[in-house]
Amino acid sequence: MIEKFPSDRGHLLTEQQLDVSHDLDAQDIQTLLNTINQQDQLVTQVIQSVIPDIAKLVADLTSRMKQGGRLIYVGAGTSGRLGVLDASECPPTFCCDPNDVIGIIAGGDGSLRRSSEGAEDDQQGALAMLKQSH
């Protein structure tokens, strides 16, 4: 089924364009790769600044999982696909039960292979899948 896309989705946060990427298609390869590399470096700087917060989250998550809790990834688009991929790798990598780490992607499992435009903007979309994973 082909979804009908709204003609202009530019007002949505998920569709905002990064200023430095407005002309990627016109950049020469060297400039393009430098642009991507510079943006990638920003990620490590931000992560460095929040490591204490991440450490608290991991400690809390570890404690809760030891008490029978689960880790549930919920995401959309590429980040949703990566969450599902990571969840699927946890049982063979860490010898955990497949129900301990669950990946949920906006639009359902069909969105793993085919884009579900609009699913990422449905604020209530994950509720049914979260209830199913209970």
Secondary structure by P-SEA (a helix, b strand, c coil): ccccccccccccccccccccccccccccaaaaaaaaaaaaaaaaaaaaacaaaaaaaaaaaaaaaaabbbbbbbbccaaaaaaaaaaaacccccccccccbbbbcccccccccccccccccccccaaaaaaaac
